[in-house]
Amino acid sequence: MPSLSDSALATAAARALETGTGLAEPDVLAVLRLPDEELPAALELAHQVRMRWCGPEVEVEGIVSVKTGGCPEDCHFCSQSGLFTSPVRAVWLDIPALVEAARQTAATGATEFCIVAAVRGPDARLMAQLRDGVAAIRAEVDINIAASLGMLTRAQVDELVALGIHRYNHNLETARSFFPQVVTTHTWDERFDTLRMVRDSGMEVCCGGILGLGESLEQRAEFAVQLAALAPDEVPLNFLNPRPGTPLGEAALVDPRDALRAIAAFRLALPRTILRYAGGREITLGDLGTRDGLLGGINAVIVGNYLTTLGRSPADDLALLDDLKMPVKALSATL
């Protein structure tokens, strides 16, 4: 008699691989519950799905914070909240530094440069800084510009479109059912409203979250299908890197095998989506696990450091992609 895992992978192959349709929530949960001995088969299937529906190219992105720290929100994982005792201080990046960060990002071969701000939503000062920064970058660097500025109004969405912002990031962070355990100063639905306006505007939608916040496997499966319902162009997959002074500062890391199961499950839930390695992969997976994830459904990476944590060297990531014979997506292919 076939095992549950055999059945789970057979269902995934018939749906995600053959038709490019994401798994339903019970099937995502079945993948998240696969025994360790079935993990290599799940990763191989996820890789086949990625290759069939997304191709071999890997999209490379760099990110920089134009406004760091001092955020009024209480996201329990975030050291940039002004409500916690974490050591991050409020800092604004000037325009020359922003241009230099974009130049360094482009030098790695990256096609995306994302400007991020630790805010509930942008005020007039931040929007002015963004306008000036985008103009200065466009004058000197050939790269797509994305933004992540929190929750938006309709007028702000329209202005970002007018500025030519390529893609907007606003993470849902976790499953709707678990969100109130992680954030209390705003709701999951407020975040979703911004994403809906971004989608309707024609900008590409970048929306993912963080695994390891205390959610159950059932809630990870819930989150995967909620993301799929949004139909994002990109899903950044973060793993909690506990930050001192935050409510989750003492939380345990995600087990590497569970992290790889999640990578496979999210790929099978989102067969046609850019699935991007983001924060926490270095301490959760290490070098070997990072390779396994690239061979298990991941097709994009953030290179260099993150907003308040260190990442791998861009040279190391690019060398790994070269070793795996995974071509870096060219800028001309994204325009």
C-alpha positions as CSV (number, residue, x, y, z in Angstrom):
1,M,0.0,0.0,0.0
2,P,1.4,3.5,-0.9
3,S,2.6,5.6,2.1
4,L,1.1,9.0,2.9
5,S,4.3,10.6,1.6
6,D,4.1,8.7,-1.7
7,S,0.5,9.9,-2.0
8,A,1.5,13.5,-1.1
9,L,4.2,13.6,-3.7
10,A,2.1,11.9,-6.3
11,T,-0.6,14.5,-5.8
12,A,2.0,17.3,-6.0
13,A,3.4,16.0,-9.2
14,A,0.0,15.6,-10.9
15,R,-1.0,19.1,-9.9
16,A,2.0,21.4,-9.7
17,L,4.3,19.7,-12.2
18,E,1.9,18.6,-14.8
19,T,-0.5,21.6,-14.8
20,G,1.4,24.4,-13.0
21,T,-1.4,24.7,-10.5
22,G,-0.6,25.3,-6.9
23,L,-1.4,22.7,-4.2
24,A,-4.5,23.0,-2.0
25,E,-3.9,23.6,1.7
26,P,-4.3,20.0,2.8
27,D,-1.7,18.9,0.2
28,V,0.7,21.7,1.2
29,L,0.4,20.5,4.8
30,A,1.1,16.9,3.7
31,V,4.4,18.1,2.2
32,L,5.3,20.0,5.3
33,R,4.8,16.7,7.3
34,L,6.9,14.5,5.0
35,P,9.3,12.3,6.9
36,D,13.0,13.1,6.6
37,E,13.6,10.2,4.2
38,E,11.2,11.7,1.7
39,L,12.7,15.2,1.8
40,P,15.2,14.6,-1.1
41,A,12.3,13.5,-3.3
42,A,10.2,16.5,-2.3
43,L,13.1,18.9,-3.1
44,E,13.7,17.2,-6.5
45,L,10.0,17.5,-7.4
46,A,10.0,21.2,-6.4
47,H,13.1,21.7,-8.5
48,Q,11.4,20.1,-11.5
49,V,8.4,22.4,-11.0
50,R,10.6,25.4,-10.8
51,M,12.5,24.4,-14.0
52,R,9.3,23.6,-15.9
53,W,7.3,26.7,-15.0
54,C,10.0,29.3,-14.2
55,G,13.1,28.2,-16.1
56,P,16.7,27.9,-15.0
57,E,17.5,31.6,-14.4
58,V,18.0,33.1,-10.9
59,E,17.0,36.7,-10.2
60,V,19.5,38.5,-8.0
61,E,18.5,41.5,-5.9
62,G,20.1,43.9,-3.4
63,I,18.3,45.9,-0.8
64,V,19.1,49.0,1.2
65,S,17.3,50.8,4.0
66,V,16.7,54.5,3.3
67,K,15.2,54.9,6.8
68,T,16.3,52.5,9.5
69,G,14.8,52.1,13.0
70,G,12.4,54.1,15.0
71,C,9.3,52.4,13.5
72,P,6.1,52.9,15.5
73,E,4.8,49.4,14.8
74,D,5.3,46.4,17.2
75,C,6.2,43.5,14.8
76,H,7.6,41.1,17.4
77,F,10.4,39.9,15.2
78,C,11.7,43.3,14.1
79,S,14.6,45.1,15.7
80,Q,13.6,48.3,13.9
81,S,10.6,48.8,16.1
82,G,10.9,51.9,18.3
83,L,8.8,50.1,21.0
84,F,11.5,47.5,21.9
85,T,14.9,47.7,23.5
86,S,16.8,46.5,20.5
87,P,20.1,48.4,19.7
88,V,19.0,49.6,16.3
89,R,18.9,53.4,16.1
90,A,16.9,55.6,13.7
91,V,19.0,56.6,10.7
92,W,18.3,58.2,7.3
93,L,20.4,57.4,4.3
94,D,21.4,60.4,2.1
95,I,21.0,60.4,-1.7
96,P,24.7,59.8,-2.6
97,A,24.8,56.8,-0.3
98,L,21.7,55.5,-1.9
99,V,23.1,55.8,-5.4
100,E,26.3,54.1,-4.3
101,A,24.4,51.2,-2.8
102,A,22.5,50.9,-6.2
103,R,25.8,51.0,-8.1
104,Q,27.3,48.2,-5.9
105,T,24.2,46.1,-6.3
106,A,24.3,46.4,-10.1
107,A,28.0,45.5,-10.1
108,T,27.0,42.0,-8.7
109,G,24.9,41.4,-11.8
110,A,21.7,42.1,-9.9
111,T,18.6,43.3,-11.8
112,E,16.6,44.5,-8.8
113,F,17.4,47.2,-6.2
114,C,14.9,47.6,-3.5
115,I,14.6,50.8,-1.4
116,V,13.2,50.0,2.1
117,A,12.0,52.1,5.0
118,A,11.1,51.1,8.5
119,V,7.8,52.9,8.8
120,R,4.0,52.2,9.2
121,G,3.6,54.1,5.8
122,P,5.5,56.9,4.0
123,D,5.1,60.5,5.1
124,A,5.8,63.5,2.9
125,R,9.5,63.5,3.9
126,L,10.0,59.9,2.9
127,M,8.1,60.3,-0.4
128,A,10.3,63.3,-1.2
129,Q,13.4,61.3,-0.4
130,L,12.2,58.5,-2.6
131,R,11.6,60.8,-5.5
132,D,15.0,62.3,-5.3
133,G,16.7,59.0,-4.8
134,V,14.9,57.3,-7.7
135,A,15.9,60.2,-10.0
136,A,19.5,60.1,-8.9
137,I,19.8,56.3,-9.3
138,R,18.2,56.4,-12.8
139,A,20.8,59.1,-13.8
140,E,23.7,56.8,-13.0
141,V,22.7,53.1,-12.6
142,D,20.9,50.8,-15.0
143,I,18.8,48.7,-12.7
144,N,15.1,48.1,-11.9
145,I,14.0,49.9,-8.7
146,A,11.6,48.4,-6.2
147,A,10.3,49.8,-3.0
148,S,9.1,48.7,0.4
149,L,7.6,51.6,2.4
150,G,4.9,50.0,4.5
151,M,1.2,50.6,4.0
152,L,0.1,53.0,1.2
153,T,-2.7,55.3,0.3
154,R,-4.2,55.2,-3.2
155,A,-2.4,58.5,-4.0
156,Q,0.9,57.1,-2.9
157,V,0.4,54.0,-5.0
158,D,-0.3,56.3,-8.0
159,E,2.9,58.3,-7.3
160,L,5.0,55.2,-7.2
161,V,3.6,54.1,-10.5
162,A,4.5,57.6,-11.9
163,L,8.0,57.2,-10.6
164,G,8.4,54.0,-12.5
165,I,8.8,51.7,-9.4
166,H,9.1,48.3,-10.9
167,R,7.9,46.2,-7.9
168,Y,6.5,46.8,-4.5
169,N,7.2,44.7,-1.4
170,H,4.9,44.4,1.5
171,N,5.0,41.2,3.4
172,L,2.0,39.6,5.0
173,E,4.6,38.0,7.3
174,T,2.5,35.0,8.4
175,A,-0.9,33.3,8.2
176,R,-3.9,35.5,8.8
177,S,-4.9,33.3,11.8
178,F,-1.5,33.8,13.5
179,F,-0.9,37.4,12.6
180,P,-2.4,38.9,15.9
181,Q,0.2,36.9,17.9
182,V,3.0,38.7,16.0
183,V,1.7,42.2,15.4
184,T,-0.9,44.2,17.4
185,T,-0.6,47.8,16.0
186,H,-2.1,47.0,12.7
187,T,-4.0,44.1,11.0
188,W,-3.3,41.5,8.3
189,D,-6.2,43.0,6.4
190,E,-4.6,46.4,6.4
191,R,-1.5,44.9,4.8
192,F,-3.6,43.0,2.3
193,D,-5.5,46.2,1.3
194,T,-2.1,47.8,0.3
195,L,-1.2,44.7,-1.7
196,R,-4.5,44.8,-3.6
197,M,-4.0,48.4,-4.6
198,V,-0.5,47.6,-5.7
199,R,-1.8,44.7,-7.8
200,D,-4.5,46.8,-9.3
201,S,-2.0,49.6,-10.2
202,G,0.0,47.3,-12.5
203,M,3.1,47.3,-10.3
204,E,4.6,43.9,-9.6
205,V,3.7,42.5,-6.2
206,C,6.4,41.2,-3.9
207,C,4.9,39.6,-0.8
208,G,6.2,36.9,1.5
209,G,6.9,36.4,5.2
210,I,9.0,34.9,7.9
211,L,8.9,31.2,9.1
212,G,9.7,30.4,12.7
213,L,7.6,33.0,14.4
214,G,5.9,30.3,16.5
215,E,3.3,29.3,13.9
216,S,2.2,25.7,13.5
217,L,2.7,23.6,10.4
218,E,-1.0,24.0,9.7
219,Q,-0.5,27.8,9.8
220,R,2.5,27.5,7.4
221,A,0.2,25.7,5.0
222,E,-2.5,28.3,5.5
223,F,0.0,31.0,4.7
224,A,1.3,29.4,1.6
225,V,-2.2,29.2,0.0
226,Q,-3.1,32.7,1.2
227,L,0.0,33.9,-0.7
228,A,-1.0,31.9,-3.7
229,A,-4.5,33.5,-3.7
230,L,-2.8,36.9,-3.9
231,A,-0.9,35.7,-7.0
232,P,2.3,37.7,-6.2
233,D,5.0,38.0,-8.8
234,E,7.6,37.3,-6.1
235,V,7.6,35.6,-2.6
236,P,10.6,36.4,-0.4
237,L,11.0,33.5,2.1
238,N,12.6,34.5,5.4
239,F,13.6,32.4,8.3
240,L,13.5,34.0,11.8
241,N,16.9,35.4,12.8
242,P,16.1,36.2,16.5
243,R,17.0,39.8,17.3
244,P,18.1,40.9,20.8
245,G,15.6,43.1,22.5
246,T,12.6,41.9,20.5
247,P,9.8,39.7,21.9
248,L,11.1,36.9,19.7
249,G,14.7,37.5,20.7
250,E,15.0,34.1,22.4
251,A,13.1,32.1,19.9
252,A,14.7,28.9,18.4
253,L,15.8,28.7,14.9
254,V,13.8,26.8,12.3
255,D,15.2,23.2,12.0
256,P,17.1,23.0,8.7
257,R,15.0,20.1,7.5
258,D,11.8,21.9,8.3
259,A,13.1,24.9,6.4
260,L,13.8,22.8,3.3
261,R,10.4,21.1,3.6
262,A,8.9,24.6,3.6
263,I,10.9,25.6,0.6
264,A,9.6,22.6,-1.3
265,A,6.0,23.1,-0.1
266,F,5.9,26.8,-1.0
267,R,7.3,26.1,-4.4
268,L,4.6,23.4,-4.9
269,A,1.9,25.9,-3.7
270,L,3.3,28.6,-6.0
271,P,4.6,26.8,-9.1
272,R,5.0,29.9,-11.4
273,T,6.2,32.5,-8.8
274,I,9.6,33.9,-8.1
275,L,10.6,32.3,-4.8
276,R,13.4,34.3,-3.2
277,Y,15.9,33.4,-0.6
278,A,15.8,36.2,2.0
279,G,16.8,36.8,5.6
280,G,17.9,34.1,8.0
281,R,18.9,31.5,5.4
282,E,22.5,31.8,6.4
283,I,22.1,30.8,10.0
284,T,19.2,28.4,9.4
285,L,20.6,26.4,6.5
286,G,24.3,27.2,6.2
287,D,26.2,26.7,2.9
288,L,25.0,23.1,2.3
289,G,21.4,23.8,3.0
290,T,21.5,27.0,0.8
291,R,22.6,24.7,-2.1
292,D,19.8,22.3,-1.3
293,G,17.2,25.0,-1.4
294,L,18.5,26.3,-4.8
295,L,18.0,22.7,-6.0
296,G,14.6,22.5,-4.3
297,G,12.6,25.3,-5.8
298,I,14.3,28.6,-5.0
299,N,14.9,30.8,-8.1
300,A,15.9,34.2,-6.7
301,V,18.3,35.5,-4.0
302,I,19.0,38.6,-2.1
303,V,22.7,39.2,-2.1
304,G,24.8,41.0,0.5
305,N,23.5,42.1,3.8
306,Y,19.9,42.5,4.9
307,L,18.3,45.5,6.7
308,T,19.8,44.8,10.2
309,T,21.5,41.4,9.8
310,L,24.5,40.1,7.8
311,G,24.1,38.0,4.7
312,R,26.5,35.9,2.7
313,S,29.1,37.6,0.5
314,P,27.6,38.3,-2.9
315,A,30.7,36.7,-4.5
316,D,30.0,33.5,-2.6
317,D,26.4,33.4,-3.8
318,L,27.3,34.1,-7.4
319,A,30.0,31.5,-7.2
320,L,27.5,29.0,-6.0
321,L,25.1,29.8,-8.8
322,D,27.9,29.4,-11.3
323,D,28.8,26.0,-9.7
324,L,25.2,24.9,-10.0
325,K,25.2,26.2,-13.6
326,M,22.2,28.5,-12.8
327,P,22.4,31.6,-15.0
328,V,21.7,35.0,-13.4
329,K,18.7,36.7,-15.0
330,A,19.8,39.5,-17.3
331,L,18.4,43.0,-16.9
332,S,17.2,43.1,-20.4
333,A,15.0,40.1,-19.7
334,T,13.2,42.0,-16.9
335,L,12.3,45.2,-18.7
